[in-house]
């Protein structure tokens, strides 16, 4: 039996090598990059206390190479690693060109259904799908490479980020060299919700997840829902996995200083206390339902705007078309890309409420971020949202119930009550989550915790500290809703 199956481990752990591959130095502090950075920033001190070094690394030139932590965590320190304007232009052209080639090849195969034409069309489609990744690989190959790391017994290859973007052979090699491989699983939605992800990427995700079942000694899943899906998928293949729940944590929000937020167009929209959606534009995020529901309300005279903050994502063309062709764009519907952290924080503070309309998620960080800023949330009813937010009357299930919930939240008393109730939410802090995970990581592979045991003894903290009385909160709500009928015409973004 292998060391993985028996639970044997080296007498002493030498290093935790954190796989930071595909994390750009100018990343937005959201989603997976934020989780990776919290493990990097907070985990090193925990490991050092137990005589273990933590190394930040990326896979390039056929091996893992040391990567500067400062280049990832210090603003401006990673300038040399940032993509050039020319590369950004090439990537955008590649994205557009790959879509044209793929759809053109499909059309040709449909018009001329001969076998040679079909095979040629499939070859063109496959090549076009790899066009943008190939450009990224070429750009990565030109970046300065750090010291090569020779993996061996006593090393833990800890992958809290984009493990699914790596060929499974990378992890086979690590195992053969004697390293222990551990994944953080954010979700497996390309497997459970395949129609929301592009082919062949979703197939590759499935293949790499399936291959990992014989290579990974421990999975840390960011929710019970994700753990259940991983275990079920492994069971279908006759495999068992060791997995535990390591929830994403929350960061306390500092009090705002100086002027509260941006000026210009974004500031003008925030002056109107809009509804807010934060996240990449992609099918599962529920933008289509939100825009349809608000459009019906606006046509009936509803005044409050909807503000979308997030970049283009995969398969986002229908959503972008719905935004750009909306007659309400620039009047009550607004979309901004590339906003900085300060703008997002100001949007949370000044929004009327956060709308979390995702159809499926691994966790849902915006929920905690909104509550931490004192902003109420309306949430689509799904298992993971109830896992994070608990029971309540702030869930919706479809467009009809969403419209009713939007209108109901215009009542100042209703909004104030929701702010108070959600403000009592308690959750795990990032330092506590990281410490529990790193300490568990230092255990022998076969003895690490499973299920809900990892955070069983970790205390939760109040996400939103008490700030003022109910009367003060209610007065703030009234002020926020008094000018909801004002319409400030802005040019289209």
Phi, psi and omega in degrees: 000151181281164176301325180297319183283327183272342182085006179290149180218159176302154182300330182216133176278128181271308189217151164252114180262111183271118181284107179253024178298143177071010174264112183285149181292342180251028185300152170284142184277060178222163172057219185300315179303323179295317181298315180301315182294327178293322177292322180292312186289320186264336186282332184299318182292322178296313180297319182298325179299337182251020174074022180241133178272150176244129184239131175272132186216162172220151181269121178200153180056033174082010178201165173282136181231145182300139179234138182292127177294322181299326180295337181264330189252342183256122179304130177087346184286338183256030184301323182293336182272350183290143178294141179286167177299321180297319179294317179301318179296318179295321179294318178296317178296322179295320178298313181295313182296323180294323178294317180299314180297315183297312181289325177296319178294321178296320178295317180298318180295327179287323181284324181236085188281037176278149184301315179299321179293318180297318179295319178296320180296319178296322179294317179296317180298317179295318179296318181293324179296331182266002185297307182293313176303324179295320177297319178296319179296320179295320179294320180296324181294337180272348181289152178301132181261135178278188180297133177291136180257124177268108182284148180194185178306137182096353177261140172247118175270103186260120187243089182268006186235243191269055178301330184286352177268359183256143174295139182301337180297332178300318181281330173298316179298318179299317178296317181296331178279355176103000181280153175267133184249129182227135180247147160259124182257118180275321173188167172233040184298329175299340176270315185275341181224060192296332183292347180266008182225150185286148170266138010267008184300319182295327177292318179297321177301312180301315181296319182287325175295314180298320179295331183290339185299336177260003185242331189263130182276334183208138173246128171255112184260142188275004174198161175297323180300314180295318179300316181298321181291321178296314181297321179294316181296321177293320180298324177299335181258014178072025181243155172243148181233149169266121184211148176222165181266118174240088184301153166295145179265186175233153177253127175303141183265125178291153177295141180295145179238148178067209178292136187274080169107186189282162173255196179072207186295316180297317179298323179295322177292317180295332176299341181263011179048067186279167161290148187231136168234129182240125177148159179302141175283110179206162189304318187286349185284348174082017179298324182298315178297318182297312181297320179296317180295315180294324179300315178297319179293317179298321179295337178267002176109000178295141190252333190291135183280168175242125181249124178253126176241114180167153182272170171302141172237192179288147177053036185265000185304314179298324180292315179299319178298318180297324179289310187289336179264359180290133176293348182265357180297128182087353176246305178230353176241126184224141180223127179229134176254160170066025178283153183273175183299321181296323179293318179298316180298317178296323179297318176301314184293324190259356179286153174293317179193160173264133173256116179250095190256010184304141178277338178198144179210157170281329180210281182116065181302323180304333178300310180292322181296318180294313180299321180297332179268004178080023181254129180290158181231143165254134191229137172293138183284108176212159187306316186289329178291323176289330177297324181273313189267342181078187181289157179171176180253027182250022179258151172228159185240338181205183183296323182295311180291332176295314180300318178296321180292323178298313181293321182296329183282358173284343177287120183305321181294320179297314181294317181297320179295321180291319176302315182294314184293312181290335177293346178273358181298135176247144181210175182277136176278149181304314181302323181288320179296313182296317180298315180297321181290315181294319178296321177292325179298329182280355176281166175296143185309318183281356184245004178293158187287155182232162178062228183267008186290333188301312183257015184301326182257006182273125181287152174261153179239156178294124181290318183244102178300151179301130181221094176088171181271171177300324180297319179293319178298316182295320178297321178297320180296317180299317179298323182291334185260350184296327186254025184290346181271351180289139178242118179254105182292126178237153178290158180291138179289000000 
